[in-house]
Amino acid sequence: MNANLRHLLRSNHGFFSRAEAIDCGETDHVLATAVREGMIIRLRRGMYAPAADYNARDDAGKHLLHARAALAAQQGTVALTGPSAAALHGFALYEQDLTTVHLLRLDRGSSHHAAKTNHHVVTQDIEKDLGVYACVMAVNPARAVWEVPLSSLEGAVVTADSALHQDPQLREVIEELQERFAYVPGSRRGRLAVKLADPRAESPGESVTRVQFHRFDIPMPDLQYRVFDGYGSLIGISDFYWEECRHLAEFDGKIKYQRLLRPNETASECVVREKKREDAMRADLRGMTRFVWSDVMPHSAPRTMVDLARALDQSYRLYVRGRTIIAS
């Protein structure tokens, strides 16, 4: 890859077109060979990205690269919308089809699906909801959150939690959209997602778990509860806490343990340290439940929530009922 093409990649945010490569002195034969040898990835017809950069991205990052390439391939005026806009704004995505880019037609283009791209027509006044973000035209963060609920409640809450975690003030703007889109398909799910959304949530796993609490009538817990020992020192922070039952709960995902890893610490050492932290948090007479992804999936969530309800009741009987507090 020559210097001109590397400079182009930086200005294009990670991709280039066939025409740009030819202008930089490359040939169709070189491009075909590079694709065959796994050096570059074909994003769509006539659009490419270096394989090393593409493979280093997470699913949302890969989707965003496809989205930028799709925008560049359009001849009319378009903007990113829905999950594609949410990815641009850096919001978490869950249960979204990331193989399809969502474009909003700002010209006279029609609604259609082609080349792994959904083209949506403008059905309401859109100008106030548009902006340029990272050199890309897209709907604003609030509208992007509102459009995601067209998938599932879990996906909607994951994205809303992520957006509010970045900017809690977005809630007011999102709620204003409820009146504008009160009768749009998916609006009921959108209103529920906004109601359930909480800026304190720190991972998609926590968000999905809270949706299951809602589905199975489990009381909503406090989030990111700080547990202190008798000397006032912080022992740990629990994802969920039911004060009325003195019961803690945490979602254990692979990403969570990667985030908790300390320098030069192995995964097993991290797990042992976390187990000691759990024991310390439970030492002051509290129950504890742990969830993993398989526990909150549709096929197992009913059983998981039944078990949780029993655990909450047990913690109440053991640690709350009849508990005597001696005031100093």
Secondary structure by P-SEA (a helix, b strand, c coil): ccaaaaaaaaaacccccaaaaaaacccaaaaaaaaaacccccccccccccaaaaaaccaaaaaaaaaaaaaaacccbbbbcaaaaaaaaccccccccccbbbbbbcccccccccccbbbbccccccccccccccccccccaaaaaaacccccaaaaaaaaaaaaaacccaaaaaaaaccccccccaaaaaaaaaaacccccccaaaaaaaaaaaaacccccccbbbbbccccccccccccccccccbbbbbbcaaaaaaaccccccaaaaaaaaaaaaaaaaccbbbbbbbcccccccccaaaaaaaaaaaaaaaaacccccbbbbcc
